[in-house]
């Protein structure tokens, strides 16, 4: 049997309706993190002051 490899396989980006996850590079201890990028669900309109009566 061979020794297990210390590197993790590259995982494809996970895409959802509301967010995307991307695999980060491994650090010196071998920990692999994931980055979550959220998609804005609502559009933000600029505020307009109401008309005076």
Short mmCIF file of the C-alpha atoms (twelve columns), coordinates in Angstrom:
data_MODEL
# 
_entry.id   MODEL 
# 
loop_
_atom_site.group_PDB 
_atom_site.id 
_atom_site.type_symbol 
_atom_site.label_atom_id 
_atom_site.label_alt_id 
_atom_site.label_comp_id 
_atom_site.label_asym_id 
_atom_site.label_seq_id 
_atom_site.Cartn_x 
_atom_site.Cartn_y 
_atom_site.Cartn_z 
_atom_site.pdbx_PDB_model_num 
ATOM 1  C CA . UNK A 1  0.000   0.000  0.000  1 
ATOM 2  C CA . UNK A 2  1.188   3.484  -0.745 1 
ATOM 3  C CA . UNK A 3  1.044   6.383  1.679  1 
ATOM 4  C CA . UNK A 4  -2.021  8.626  1.373  1 
ATOM 5  C CA . UNK A 5  -1.403  11.842 -0.526 1 
ATOM 6  C CA . UNK A 6  -1.420  15.108 1.412  1 
ATOM 7  C CA . UNK A 7  -3.046  17.114 -1.386 1 
ATOM 8  C CA . UNK A 8  -6.785  17.315 -1.858 1 
ATOM 9  C CA . UNK A 9  -8.352  16.884 -5.284 1 
ATOM 10 C CA . UNK A 10 -9.594  20.043 -6.997 1 
ATOM 11 C CA . UNK A 11 -13.343 20.399 -6.542 1 
ATOM 12 C CA . UNK A 12 -15.368 22.146 -9.270 1 
ATOM 13 C CA . UNK A 13 -17.198 25.378 -8.403 1 
ATOM 14 C CA . UNK A 14 -20.602 24.798 -6.874 1 
ATOM 15 C CA . UNK A 15 -23.288 26.939 -8.457 1 
ATOM 16 C CA . UNK A 16 -26.680 27.595 -6.944 1 
ATOM 17 C CA . UNK A 17 -29.443 30.106 -7.547 1 
ATOM 18 C CA . UNK A 18 -28.276 32.315 -4.687 1 
ATOM 19 C CA . UNK A 19 -24.533 31.646 -4.255 1 
ATOM 20 C CA . UNK A 20 -21.380 30.099 -5.722 1 
ATOM 21 C CA . UNK A 21 -18.731 28.225 -3.734 1 
ATOM 22 C CA . UNK A 22 -15.080 28.061 -4.791 1 
ATOM 23 C CA . UNK A 23 -12.291 25.972 -3.321 1 
ATOM 24 C CA . UNK A 24 -9.372  27.921 -1.860 1 
ATOM 25 C CA . UNK A 25 -5.755  26.828 -2.040 1 
ATOM 26 C CA . UNK A 26 -4.460  24.605 0.778  1 
ATOM 27 C CA . UNK A 27 -2.459  26.281 3.556  1 
ATOM 28 C CA . UNK A 28 0.755   24.969 5.137  1 
ATOM 29 C CA . UNK A 29 -1.180  22.515 7.339  1 
ATOM 30 C CA . UNK A 30 -3.109  21.131 4.381  1 
ATOM 31 C CA . UNK A 31 -6.429  22.742 5.314  1 
ATOM 32 C CA . UNK A 32 -8.588  23.490 2.288  1 
ATOM 33 C CA . UNK A 33 -11.207 26.193 2.748  1 
ATOM 34 C CA . UNK A 34 -14.096 27.271 0.602  1 
ATOM 35 C CA . UNK A 35 -15.169 30.769 -0.432 1 
ATOM 36 C CA . UNK A 36 -18.869 31.597 -0.754 1 
ATOM 37 C CA . UNK A 37 -19.901 34.366 -3.143 1 
ATOM 38 C CA . UNK A 38 -23.521 35.481 -2.663 1 
ATOM 39 C CA . UNK A 39 -25.699 36.822 -5.474 1 
ATOM 40 C CA . UNK A 40 -27.795 39.862 -4.605 1 
ATOM 41 C CA . UNK A 41 -31.437 38.840 -4.387 1 
ATOM 42 C CA . UNK A 42 -32.930 42.321 -4.480 1 
ATOM 43 C CA . UNK A 43 -32.118 45.366 -6.511 1 
ATOM 44 C CA . UNK A 44 -31.436 48.477 -4.471 1 
ATOM 45 C CA . UNK A 45 -33.041 51.611 -5.846 1 
ATOM 46 C CA . UNK A 46 -31.611 55.019 -4.997 1 
ATOM 47 C CA . UNK A 47 -33.656 56.866 -2.396 1 
ATOM 48 C CA . UNK A 48 -35.751 59.780 -3.625 1 
ATOM 49 C CA . UNK A 49 -37.355 62.208 -1.227 1 
ATOM 50 C CA . UNK A 50 -41.129 62.314 -1.520 1 
ATOM 51 C CA . UNK A 51 -42.822 65.257 -3.179 1 
ATOM 52 C CA . UNK A 52 -44.095 67.947 -0.877 1 
ATOM 53 C CA . UNK A 53 -47.878 68.328 -0.730 1 
# 
